[in-house]
Amino acid sequence: MSLMKAHNKNHHDVTKSLITEGIVKKVAYYHCSAATVAAGKTNTEVVMLHGAKFTKEDWKTSGILEKLCLSRSVVALDFGVHMSGDDLGKVLSGLESKSILSGKPVALVSPSAGGKAVLDLAAHKSEAKKKYIHSWIPVAVGAVHSASTETLEVFKEIPVLAVYGSRDSGGKKTSMRLEEIANAEVVELEGGHPCYLDSPDAFVKTETAFLGKRQKKNEHPRLNSAGANSTCHGQKGEFLDKEGTNNKKAISHGKRSW
């Protein structure tokens, strides 16, 4: 085995070993320990829900959890799709009380039915909404169709990245509604309804670039949104990852500049 391969294998094994399990408020979770991001500059923590047919295991088996762990602290919840926004707030508060969440900004990732609780939490003027919804990454969330305009307008105050699959017409419609009402950035990935599982690498690159851009804006608030550091070019219909590589599996368009 070459030195480079040995290094990559060891890095892979160390990262994998830092994924831990636990239960909070009767909800099981995976967590990437803070050690994975100790040397990084990012300050956004990610909490991922799941769709009706999936569990937290899918974030792990797809490799998405492990890859996101390379740059930030990540929690994957087994949060039932029947649970409410109030339940979500309690779980997030419980994670913070256990020091799983550190109090840094939180990005909520919610595929499909998992987005219902996020919308429910946003609809209520609660402390949990202000504390835990700093950015939102909905993936073909059907509940957007029935959500009130007033609820969706809440998301004008935060960055939203709406993702849908190229073979998911319903997901496209929900994303377009978020673009129209909440000024969401919209990205199409190759795949069906669970496009994040169909194109996991593209999903990770898309999410990482989105959160990375938000971090840069937080660090440099005077940075022009149309500056040279932008990784999203809606006019060209292309998505560039943070290395500047053309990612042909993702198409970005929308009103908001990252």
RODO-215855 format. One line per 2 residues: their letters; for each residue x, y, z of C-alpha. Coordinates in nm, 2 decimals. Example, Ala and Ser with C-alpha at 12.3 -4.5 7.8 and 13.67 -1.06 7.14 Angstrom:
REM residues 2
as	1.23/-0.45/0.78  1.37/-0.11/0.71
This chain:
REM residues 258
ms	0.00/0.00/0.00  0.14/0.34/-0.10
lm	0.20/0.61/0.16  -0.07/0.82/0.02
ka	-0.33/0.54/0.02  -0.23/0.45/0.38
hn	-0.28/0.81/0.48  -0.62/0.83/0.32
kn	-0.73/0.50/0.48  -0.62/0.61/0.82
hh	-0.80/0.95/0.78  -1.11/0.76/0.67
dv	-1.10/0.53/0.97  -1.04/0.81/1.22
tk	-1.33/1.01/1.08  -1.56/0.70/1.09
sl	-1.46/0.63/1.45  -1.57/0.98/1.56
it	-1.94/0.92/1.46  -2.11/0.84/1.79
eg	-2.47/0.74/1.88  -2.71/0.86/2.15
iv	-3.07/0.92/2.25  -3.23/1.25/2.35
kk	-3.60/1.30/2.43  -3.66/0.94/2.31
va	-3.51/1.03/1.97  -3.20/0.84/1.85
yy	-2.92/1.03/1.68  -2.58/1.00/1.52
hc	-2.33/1.27/1.59  -1.99/1.37/1.44
sa	-1.78/1.47/1.74  -1.63/1.81/1.76
at	-1.29/1.66/1.71  -1.36/1.64/1.34
va	-1.39/2.01/1.31  -1.15/2.13/1.58
ag	-0.90/2.27/1.32  -1.17/2.42/1.09
kt	-1.31/2.77/1.08  -1.67/2.69/1.02
nt	-1.92/2.78/1.29  -2.24/2.63/1.15
ev	-2.36/2.30/1.29  -2.59/2.08/1.08
vm	-2.90/1.88/1.20  -3.05/1.64/0.95
lh	-3.40/1.50/0.96  -3.53/1.23/0.72
ga	-3.82/1.15/0.49  -4.11/0.91/0.57
kf	-3.95/0.60/0.41  -3.60/0.66/0.56
tk	-3.41/0.69/0.89  -3.09/0.83/1.02
ed	-2.92/0.52/0.89  -2.96/0.64/0.53
wk	-2.74/0.94/0.61  -2.47/0.71/0.73
ts	-2.49/0.43/0.47  -2.50/0.69/0.18
gi	-2.17/0.84/0.31  -2.32/1.18/0.34
le	-2.28/1.19/0.72  -1.92/1.10/0.71
kl	-1.83/1.34/0.43  -2.00/1.64/0.60
cl	-1.82/1.55/0.92  -1.49/1.64/0.76
sr	-1.58/2.01/0.78  -1.84/2.06/1.06
sv	-2.03/1.91/1.35  -2.33/1.71/1.22
va	-2.63/1.54/1.39  -2.86/1.29/1.21
ld	-3.19/1.24/1.39  -3.44/0.96/1.38
fg	-3.71/1.22/1.41  -4.05/1.07/1.33
vh	-4.23/1.25/1.05  -4.55/1.26/1.27
ms	-4.37/1.47/1.53  -4.44/1.85/1.56
gd	-4.24/2.16/1.56  -4.27/2.18/1.93
dl	-4.12/1.83/1.95  -3.83/1.94/1.73
gk	-3.76/2.24/1.95  -3.74/2.01/2.25
vl	-3.51/1.77/2.08  -3.28/2.05/1.97
sg	-3.28/2.20/2.32  -3.20/1.85/2.46
le	-2.91/1.82/2.22  -2.77/2.15/2.34
sk	-2.81/2.06/2.70  -2.60/1.75/2.63
si	-2.34/1.97/2.45  -2.41/1.79/2.12
ls	-2.51/2.13/1.99  -2.27/2.40/2.11
gk	-2.49/2.71/2.07  -2.34/2.80/1.73
pv	-2.57/2.87/1.43  -2.77/2.56/1.32
al	-2.86/2.46/0.96  -3.16/2.23/0.94
vs	-3.17/1.98/0.66  -3.51/1.83/0.60
ps	-3.59/1.59/0.31  -3.96/1.54/0.21
ag	-4.19/1.48/0.51  -3.91/1.58/0.75
gk	-3.97/1.94/0.66  -4.32/1.94/0.81
av	-4.18/1.99/1.16  -3.95/2.27/1.05
ld	-4.24/2.45/0.89  -4.45/2.39/1.21
la	-4.16/2.53/1.42  -4.13/2.84/1.20
ah	-4.51/2.91/1.22  -4.49/2.97/1.59
ks	-4.32/3.27/1.75  -4.12/3.06/1.99
ea	-3.78/3.10/2.14  -3.67/2.77/1.97
kk	-3.75/2.91/1.63  -3.52/3.21/1.68
ky	-3.25/3.00/1.84  -3.23/2.70/1.61
ih	-3.35/2.80/1.26  -3.05/2.99/1.12
sw	-3.06/2.84/0.77  -3.28/2.57/0.61
ip	-3.20/2.32/0.34  -3.54/2.16/0.24
va	-3.53/1.87/-0.01  -3.86/1.84/-0.20
vg	-4.07/1.92/0.11  -4.43/1.85/0.02
av	-4.57/2.04/0.32  -4.46/2.36/0.15
hs	-4.77/2.33/-0.08  -5.01/2.36/0.21
as	-4.80/2.60/0.42  -4.94/2.95/0.45
te	-4.77/3.24/0.28  -4.72/3.40/0.62
tl	-4.53/3.09/0.74  -4.31/3.08/0.43
ev	-4.23/3.45/0.45  -4.06/3.38/0.79
fk	-3.78/3.22/0.58  -3.71/3.54/0.41
ei	-3.51/3.63/0.72  -3.27/3.33/0.68
pv	-3.08/3.16/0.40  -3.28/2.88/0.23
la	-3.14/2.63/-0.02  -3.42/2.44/-0.18
vy	-3.31/2.11/-0.34  -3.50/1.88/-0.57
gs	-3.44/1.59/-0.81  -3.44/1.62/-1.19
rd	-3.71/1.34/-1.20  -3.92/1.49/-0.93
sg	-4.18/1.73/-1.06  -4.35/1.77/-0.73
gk	-4.02/1.86/-0.56  -3.96/2.12/-0.83
kt	-4.29/2.28/-0.76  -4.23/2.31/-0.39
sm	-3.88/2.45/-0.45  -4.02/2.71/-0.69
rl	-4.28/2.81/-0.43  -4.00/2.87/-0.18
ee	-3.81/3.07/-0.44  -4.11/3.29/-0.51
ia	-4.22/3.35/-0.15  -3.90/3.30/0.06
na	-3.64/3.41/-0.19  -3.48/3.06/-0.17
ev	-3.19/2.96/-0.38  -3.29/2.66/-0.58
ve	-3.07/2.37/-0.69  -3.16/2.07/-0.90
le	-2.97/1.75/-0.85  -2.97/1.44/-1.07
gg	-3.22/1.19/-0.93  -3.57/1.13/-0.81
hp	-3.75/1.23/-0.49  -3.47/1.13/-0.26
cy	-3.21/1.31/-0.49  -2.97/1.35/-0.20
ld	-2.94/0.97/-0.19  -2.93/0.94/-0.57
sp	-2.65/1.20/-0.60  -2.48/1.20/-0.25
da	-2.15/1.36/-0.36  -2.33/1.64/-0.55
fv	-2.55/1.70/-0.24  -2.25/1.72/-0.01
kt	-2.08/1.97/-0.24  -2.39/2.18/-0.28
et	-2.46/2.19/0.09  -2.10/2.26/0.18
af	-2.07/2.54/-0.07  -2.39/2.70/0.05
lg	-2.29/2.69/0.42  -1.94/2.80/0.34
kr	-2.07/3.10/0.16  -2.28/3.19/0.45
qk	-1.98/3.16/0.68  -1.78/3.40/0.46
kn	-2.06/3.65/0.47  -2.07/3.63/0.85
eh	-1.70/3.68/0.88  -1.70/3.96/0.61
pr	-2.04/4.13/0.64  -1.94/4.39/0.38
ln	-1.86/4.14/0.12  -2.06/4.22/-0.19
sa	-2.30/3.94/-0.27  -2.20/3.95/-0.63
ga	-1.83/3.94/-0.55  -1.56/3.71/-0.69
ns	-1.59/3.47/-0.40  -1.94/3.36/-0.51
tc	-1.99/2.99/-0.58  -2.34/3.02/-0.72
hg	-2.40/3.14/-1.07  -2.77/3.13/-1.15
qk	-2.74/3.31/-1.48  -2.51/3.04/-1.62
ge	-2.73/2.76/-1.48  -2.42/2.60/-1.33
fl	-2.31/2.51/-0.98  -1.95/2.55/-0.89
dk	-1.82/2.37/-0.58  -1.59/2.56/-0.35
eg	-1.28/2.45/-0.55  -1.44/2.61/-0.85
tn	-1.50/2.28/-1.03  -1.80/2.27/-1.26
nk	-2.04/2.02/-1.10  -2.26/1.91/-1.39
ka	-2.49/1.71/-1.16  -2.62/2.03/-1.00
is	-2.81/2.31/-1.16  -2.86/2.63/-0.96
hg	-3.10/2.91/-1.03  -3.29/3.16/-0.82
kr	-3.31/3.51/-0.68  -3.08/3.49/-0.38
sw	-2.70/3.52/-0.41  -2.50/3.32/-0.16
